[in-house]
């Protein structure tokens, strides 16, 4: 009887996990989809960075339902809703089995986010790249995988460690954690942005020399980093916190989120 009750409780938690992740995914997808399209079109020469960025918002305003149903929005929702939901469910399972969630959550988030994100990058390269749709080379996948290995390590491993040091300034370890969770995803963009764009250059210009690739990564470096920072804040700072609060609310509908 106790085991059946636990299973029922876990099923209820999984429903809340899905709802929280799905809603948080919808909330962060518009701005991220605009940024990723802008990066892809700027890399291919189809459009300039901020021209493409604001074009997406004009499309959202003119036909919001059409935009939400577009591949541009759908791929981004899949990446972040998928990541939030899988992490939420992993945490719920660990709570029910008294398992330390640190390792399972990192592994789950890395696996889901990396596979969906690389699939999204492949789709965006074909949607917004140059020369029409073509096979994505292994070099592009290698760049995007490297980007995600670095990113997931920073997003899920460093904030709890940095929180202890940030607490000296913020006043508590909890506030130090939130400060770290907000700042670190932005700062790591100075490293991961050129890696991300290199994947597009390998796709768009497969015959470029090393010198040409370095020159490409240097072009609009600060602009690209700044727009990637704009992109990172919704999913890994605001979205992560929002997902956490929604999950708590769905798990405890009669209690305020902790």
C-alpha angles and dihedrals in degrees: 000000000000091000091051090050091051091050090050090049091050091050090053090049091049090054090052090045091055095046093048094048094044093051094045088049092054091049096055100036102081098062094037092051090051092051095046092049090049092051092048095047093044091050092051095043093242093122141349120267102255095031089060092042094056092040089065091053091050088053090049091052096046098045113007095169092051091049093051089052093048124106088240091064097032096057093050092048090051091053099049102030087047092051095046094046095047093048091047092051092045090054092048092051091049090049091052093048097039090241124154102252098204098090098035092047093050092047093046095046092047094049097045098038095045097047095045093041094051089047088051092049089051090051094046092048089056095041097046105016128104130266097027129280115327140156114294110236123233089245090066092049089049092054093049093046090052090049091053095046090055093041098049091048091054096041098049106022108038104047096068090046094045091046092074091057095039089053089073088066102030097043101238139044091240094055088042089056093052091047090050093045089053099043105039098060088054097046094049089062089081085069105031101042096072090045090052092049093045087065090058092047091052087052098044098037109026094168097053117127124235089257091053092049092051090050090050092052090049092053112100088350097157092040091052092046092049094051091046088053088054087050095049098051097068100051103031102031113022097021095048092052092044091050090051093051093046091049091052091048094050092046092049107028093172094046130068115253112265 
